[in-house]
Amino acid sequence: DAGVIQSPRHEVTEMGQEVTLRCKPISGHDYLFWYRQTMMRGLELLIYFNNNVPIDDSGMPEDRFSAKMPNASFSTLKIQPSEPRDSAVYFCASRGQGREKLFFGSGTQLSVL
Amino acid sequence: KQEVTQIPAALSVPEGENLVLNCSFTDSAIYNLQWFRQDPGKGLTSLLLIQSSQREQTSGRLNASLDKSSGRSTLYIAASQPGDSATYLCAVSLVGGSNYKLTFGKGTLLTMNP
């Protein structure tokens, strides 16, 4: 298996633009997580899905952030409009039912100018 | 609210030494604790997972211990090697809430000196 695949690896955009981050989890994994990592706050859970259904989005910072999982092999995290304080590395992770180890993607480095 | 602390934030040691990384958490009602490794520009790789009922887990040169009552875990790395240079993070999940939600420490950046 190729592991968790995220795209793009790097994204540079201007304030106010829409940003879409993409994730393909490991085949057969039932849980998908979106995390954000910054120097100041470390790793924070934004939202997670189980069987494509959002279970907990309490970590989503505000309404500018939205996430979808239209099928078991694809998820998106959208920021609209983006702001400089959204600059961070965004990670997607997945795990299987009953298997507690998380598998992370390589992340998307987002810079909002 | 669960808080996870890792001290020191950075550590530099000569190759070949045995070393210990520390992790502490404020709420002892954990479901499990995991240690991860993160290489620059990469995602996290799970190294060891300790269930709340366990005291330790071992994988190769790595040994993780858990003292739930005192809110502490240690990651022991034996005979350190250049390839061990990375950031090491610990994370806990809580009983009662969603045990799928992990709270992470900010990590210890380990640098091996030749």
Interface residues (C-beta under 8 A of the other chain):
Chain A: V4 Y31 F33 G42 L43 L45 Y48 N50 I55 D56 F91 A93 R95 E100 K101 L102 F103 F104 G105 S106 G107
Chain B: N32 Q34 G41 K42 G43 L44 T45 S46 L49 L89 A91 S98 Y100 K101 L102 F104 G105 K106 G107
